[in-house]
Amino acid sequence: MDRVHRRTTARTPGCPRGTVTPARRSNYPPDWDQLSAYVRFVRAQGACEWCGAWNSYPHPVTGCRVMLTGAHLYHDTTNSDLGNLRALCQRCHLRHDANLHARHARQTRQTRQIQAGQTQMQLGDL
């Protein structure tokens, strides 16, 4: 069996693993922890709803330990209807959110450029 890769990430002190960080808590409903636990462990029975990887076991593709997450299908954290939520492993969740993450990164870069007094030249400016 291949070695299981574990990545250590910094966590916010006092924020249990698998919960929303305090800085983003206001974007989620007050009962998010209970909703997320229900979706991950009752409805999905501890497995990713897209690829079937089991929580706390090595992922069948990556070999990394799986941690199920509660994912919003339509990227609206205020819509916590059970039809909008899925239990996903990190791999499936990151793939689902890839375009959203890329858009946010682009917006952040543009904002920083503007704040630094830099602007992008448009093709018509040449």
N, C-alpha and C positions, 0 to 999 in steps of 0.2 A: 504494500500500500504506500502511495506517495505521502510525503511529509505534509502534514496539515499546516497551511500558512496562516499565521495569526498576525493581524495588524493591530497595533496598539494606537488608540486615538485618545486625544485629550477629551475628558468629559467635564461638564460643568459640575463643580462640587455640589453635592446635595441633590443632584438630578439622577435618578435611577436610570440604568441602562434601558433603552427602548422607549423613553418618554420624550416629550417635546421639551426643548430647552426653555428656560424661563423667558428669554428674550422674545421667543416666538409664541409663547403660551396664549397671548391675547388673540391670535389668529385662529384658535381652536375652541370648540365648545367646552364648557366646564367639565363635562363628563367624558372627555376624550379618552382618558386612560381606560375607563370601563368599556367604552365602545370598541377601542382598539383591541383590548384583551378578548372581548366577545368574538370579534371577527377572526382574530388569529387563532384562538384556542378552542372556541366552541364551534363556530361555523366551519372553519377550515381544518379543525382538529389537529393543529400543529404543523401543517404542511403548506407550502407555497401554493396558492390557488392557480398559478400559471404553469410552473414547472414541476411541482410535486416534491421539491426539496424539503426535508424534515428539519424543523427547528432544533438547534443545538447539535446537529450532526454535520459532518463534512458535506459540503455541496458536491453533488455528483459530477459537476463540470469543473469547478474551480478548486475543490478540495478545502476551501475555507469554511470555517464553522458558520453555519447558517443562523441568522437572527431574523426572525420574521418581523416585518414592519407593517403598519397599517397605512395603506396607500389610497389616496383620493384619485379616482379614475379621471375626473375632469379638472384636477389641479385646483379645486376651490375648497380650501380648508374650512370654510364656513358651511359647506354642504356635507354634513355627516350622515346623510341618509344611507342606510345599509346597502342600497343598490349602487351607491357611489364609492363604496369602500371595498378593498380587497386585501387579503393577507398575502404579502409578497416577500420573497427572500430579497437580500440586498441586491443581487444581480438583476432580478426582474424589475425591482423598484427603480434602480438606477437607469436601466434601459428605458423604462416607461417615462422617466423624468428627463431624459437626455436632452431633448429639444428645449424644454423649459429651462434647464440649467445653462444651456448654451446661450439662450436669449438673455437670461439674467446676467451672465458674465459679460456679454456684449454691452448691455446697458450700463453695467458698473464701469467698464473700461471707458465708455463714452463720457460718463459723468465725471470720472477722474480727469480725463483729458480736458474737459471744459473747465473744471475747477483749477487746473494747472495753467489755464490760459491758452491751451492748444486747441486748434480746430482742424478738422479734416478738410483737405482740399477736394472740391467737387470736380469732376471731369470738365465741366464747363468753365472752371476757373483757370484752366491752363492756357 
